[in-house]
Amino acid sequence: MDAMRPSAENSEMDIDEPQFLHRIKMADAKRANASAMAADRTDPFQNVDGLKFVLQKELRNSDVGSLGRIVLPKREAETRLPSLVARGGISLMMEDIHTKQVWAFKYRFWPNNKSRMYILENAGDFIKKHGLRPGDIIMIYKNEEKDSFVLLGLQKFLLISYNIYPEALNYHILLINLFVF
């Protein structure tokens, strides 16, 4: 047991106890902060000035495949996107939050066991342009002032970076707020 104690012979462990405990507490606090940010799916991109959050979708293999369609979360699609009467759907224009390009998507539904599955078609080019893969996310916002939709695509590595470096996330949101309007 004495061999485990710091000594002059073992310089790697030669650190005073208060400093060591302080480092552990700081590391734990950083991990807790990163975990809290990762667990809170409602923040932080849902709060973009002037835009109302509509939905967030973590992309799966089927969303980024060659079919060029994204399956949307049912509850959010039914309550926050335009109502669909016919199966054929409607054209839905969305402005890319980063590039300002307007994308034309086909928003429709498929009957699915006495329910509906909501689809955003013609998404292949948007996915390719942003290099989106499974695990990445898209977020849709409503610009109520212009009565239009805005789309954001984020790669997973950026989300991980924001959990490690929260200040980078604040900077990204600041840039979005500066350049959206």
Beta strands, then each sheet from edge to edge (+ up, - down):
strand 1: 52-58
strand 2: 69-72
strand 3: 90-96
strand 4: 102-111
strand 5: 116-121
strand 6: 137-143
strand 7: 148-154
sheet 1: 1+ 6- 7+ 3+ 4- 5+ 2-
end
